[in-house]
Amino acid sequence: MSTTPRAGRDFIARHGETVFNAARRLQGEHPHTPLTRAGFAQAEEMGRALLAELGPSPRLTLWASPTGRALQTLAVIAEILNLDWHDARTDARLIEIGMGSWGGLYYADLIARVGPVFDSSNGALACAPDGERYSKIAARSAGWLADTAADTGDRLVITHGISSRVLRGVMTGLAPTPSLDAPFAPGLPQGSVVAIERGVERVVHLGTGRSPA
């Protein structure tokens, strides 16, 4: 899947740990599952890593999934970078995979009902029967990339575990994973940040949170 060449760099960050993560529940597109204290600490670590990389008050366009956990993470990072959180832009195309009727279930309960929900070979989360497919995540990611390709300067993008892996896969030109029908980048723990420039990815900070999701 090809994308329009992009100006500047994209710093893609995975939000910090949430109460759902700590309880081992599926979040999916749930609008607000607050960060835990560990999640706030992970956001602070990302902020300090980006401060070391970019310096104070960098020229960054702030983007986030519209979920509370992404915006909370962004608020902490923005404060450390001396940027105005109120300048942030949100886009629903950056949201996490839609889990349909599985959303909110405890992993243990779902696994007892349907069997393993993570692919042991790549960490992909199984799609709910009425949930979103990976190909749709790739399509919406490509749409957001096309609409923001001409933005000047660098971007900070706060997103999610599964959707960020598809987004990063699209941005780095990975071939689709056959079982998913979408590109799928390697998983990173919560609280991680990568920089992507001209299709090349570099880890800026490796988080301490859960992985793969």
Buried (B, 14 or more C-beta within 10 A) or exposed (E): BEBEEBEBBBBBBBBBBBBBBBEEBBBBBBEEBEBBEBBBBBBBBBBBBBBEBBEEEBEBBBBBBBBBBBBBBBBBBBBBBEBEBEEBBBBEBBBBBBBBEBBEBEBEEBEEEEEEBBBEEBBBBBBBEEBBBBBBBBBBBBEBBEEBEEBEEBBBBBBBBBBBBBBBBBBBEBEBBEEBEBBBBBBBBBBBBBBBBEEEBEEBBBBBBBBBB
